[in-house]
Amino acid sequence: MKDKRLQKLGELHRKHKDIITLMPLQTGGLLTEAAKKALIEFGDGYSVCDFCEGNLSNIANPPVREFVHELLPEFLGCDVAAVTHGAREAKFMIMHSLAGHGDSIIVDGNRHYTTIVAAERAGLNVVEVPSSGYPEFTIDVNQYEPLVEKHHPRMILLTYPDGNYGNIPDAKRLGEIAQDHDVPFILNGAYAVGRMPVNMNELGADFIIGSSHKSMASAGPCGVLGMKKRWEEVVLRKSEAYSNKELELLGCTVRGVPLVTLMASFPYVVERVHDWDGQVLKAQWFSSEIEKLGFKQLGEKPHRHDLLYFETAMLYEISKHVRERGYFLYKELKDRGIWGPQPGLTRAFKLSTFAASREQLSFVLDSFKSILSKYS
Ligand SMILES: *Cc1c(COP(=O)(O)O)cnc(C)c1O
């Protein structure tokens, strides 16, 4: 091929086989064998549409209907579910349906950037409940109440857990506040749904959001949205011109690979959330072991999620004196078969213990130890 740029596209590769993955974005999205098979089988464009009769969520073969209308609501603890392009699209759909230009919403100070961007796109004012700040950054949900009384928001949103520190705020308490004030409550569970047990109705939320490529072993981009029955005709309202097409979904959302990998991994995901206590113990153990090396875990302690944030001043000191600068850590870890902190970061970074076994994490700890001693 003459054009080198085109040639490169024909030879894409990514050397991640047999690597220990600690990157928080990726540990919950690793595919199951069933999903890998489905990915090949349904890789062709519009493959799920063979038997579509006009509405994606009603396709019987593959069993999208059963998945969206039965299995997902049971799993999320909600009345009605939908599949979206991701957590952010789910947030935007709700905001766009429930509020209009100039309306206010209240969110936690640990919110994901996509909450802000979705609100901006919908023209909303965002009021934030501040966190407690360094070092734990916890959210006291009781602080929503005076702000709800002051701003009369169209909805409130809680990030559960947040994507920086992995803190798990008291969603159930906020559910009570939301019901007392009759304000719709969105639970953003991008890091929860598919990792840990979480049930929308038990927490008193109106909406629950998950990210399939982050936490449901799916190729994505794909998300899930659960809601109370009363919101179905608001958020999933149909087009006036096409009466079987949901307006906010622009007719159909994910089709093909994102959806079938989510469905193929789902039996495994439903089971794995029951191992959550073990996941939490593993994360706590890893955190306490790595702190013995001089790193400092921020966020809640003891921690209750696999997403961990560490301050690593010693690694930053090393980075000032080596040729590769901040990339030395990435290279040292890569040489040991570990894929973890975002390449270039040394001062502070996030890790997730979700996909690694205790044996692998012991190897990671030993690796950090030997990197520190190599440069000391
Ligand atoms: C990753 C993340 C998102 C974005 O998820 P997408 O499915 O990629 O849109 C939203 N909120 C939180 C808290 C996240 O961690």
The ligand as an ORCA input file, in Angstrom:
! r2SCAN-3c Opt
* xyz 0 1
  C     -16.562      6.487     33.626
  C     -17.592      7.315     34.265
  C     -18.597      7.908     33.511
  C     -18.641      7.843     32.008
  O     -19.073      6.598     31.573
  P     -19.404      6.387     30.022
  O     -20.187      5.122     30.000
  O     -18.104      6.251     29.306
  O     -20.173      7.564     29.559
  C     -19.574      8.599     34.178
  N     -19.569      8.717     35.511
  C     -18.606      8.159     36.268
  C     -18.650      8.297     37.764
  C     -17.587      7.457     35.676
  O     -16.629      6.926     36.439
*
